[in-house]
Amino acid sequence: MNAINSNEQMIQKINEVLQTKKDAVVNIVNDKLTISVFSLLEKILRM
């Protein structure tokens, strides 16, 4: 299993899971990296 080292890698992995697995669930851990990733994802989705 590869470590996720950046916000972009986290978003890429989330998108990959959601696109490839039926009824996928992404569990959110409340930490600084996760919060910054979802903040960035929110900005991207509003474009």
SULNORJO-V898487 format. One record per residue. N is the residue number from 1. PHI is phi in whole degrees, -180 to 180 (NA if undefined). PSI is psi in whole degrees, -180 to 180 (NA if undefined). D_LAST is the distance of its C-alpha to the last C-alpha in Angstrom with 1 decimal. Layout:
BEGIN
n=N phi=PHI psi=PSI d_last=D_LAST
n=N phi=PHI psi=PSI d_last=D_LAST
END
This chain:
BEGIN
n=1 phi=NA psi=130 d_last=31.8
n=2 phi=-89 psi=143 d_last=29.6
n=3 phi=-76 psi=148 d_last=28.3
n=4 phi=-96 psi=123 d_last=24.6
n=5 phi=-113 psi=-2 d_last=24.5
n=6 phi=-152 psi=164 d_last=20.9
n=7 phi=-60 psi=-41 d_last=17.5
n=8 phi=-63 psi=-40 d_last=16.3
n=9 phi=-65 psi=-40 d_last=19.5
n=10 phi=-63 psi=-47 d_last=19.0
n=11 phi=-64 psi=-42 d_last=15.5
n=12 phi=-59 psi=-45 d_last=17.1
n=13 phi=-66 psi=-42 d_last=20.1
n=14 phi=-61 psi=-48 d_last=18.4
n=15 phi=-61 psi=-41 d_last=16.5
n=16 phi=-60 psi=-47 d_last=19.9
n=17 phi=-63 psi=-46 d_last=21.9
n=18 phi=-66 psi=-31 d_last=19.8
n=19 phi=-82 psi=-30 d_last=19.9
n=20 phi=-102 psi=-18 d_last=23.6
n=21 phi=-117 psi=122 d_last=25.3
n=22 phi=-65 psi=137 d_last=26.0
n=23 phi=57 psi=36 d_last=25.8
n=24 phi=-67 psi=148 d_last=24.4
n=25 phi=-124 psi=130 d_last=24.2
n=26 phi=-110 psi=116 d_last=22.4
n=27 phi=-85 psi=132 d_last=24.4
n=28 phi=-101 psi=125 d_last=22.7
n=29 phi=-98 psi=131 d_last=25.1
n=30 phi=-83 psi=83 d_last=24.8
n=31 phi=-134 psi=173 d_last=25.0
n=32 phi=-60 psi=-44 d_last=23.4
n=33 phi=-63 psi=-45 d_last=21.7
n=34 phi=-62 psi=-43 d_last=20.4
n=35 phi=-62 psi=-42 d_last=19.0
n=36 phi=-68 psi=-36 d_last=17.2
n=37 phi=-63 psi=-48 d_last=15.8
n=38 phi=-71 psi=-27 d_last=14.4
n=39 phi=-65 psi=-45 d_last=13.1
n=40 phi=-65 psi=-43 d_last=11.2
n=41 phi=-61 psi=-41 d_last=10.2
n=42 phi=-61 psi=-44 d_last=9.0
n=43 phi=-62 psi=-43 d_last=6.7
n=44 phi=-64 psi=-43 d_last=5.5
n=45 phi=-69 psi=-24 d_last=5.5
n=46 phi=-81 psi=-11 d_last=3.8
n=47 phi=-68 psi=NA d_last=0.0
END
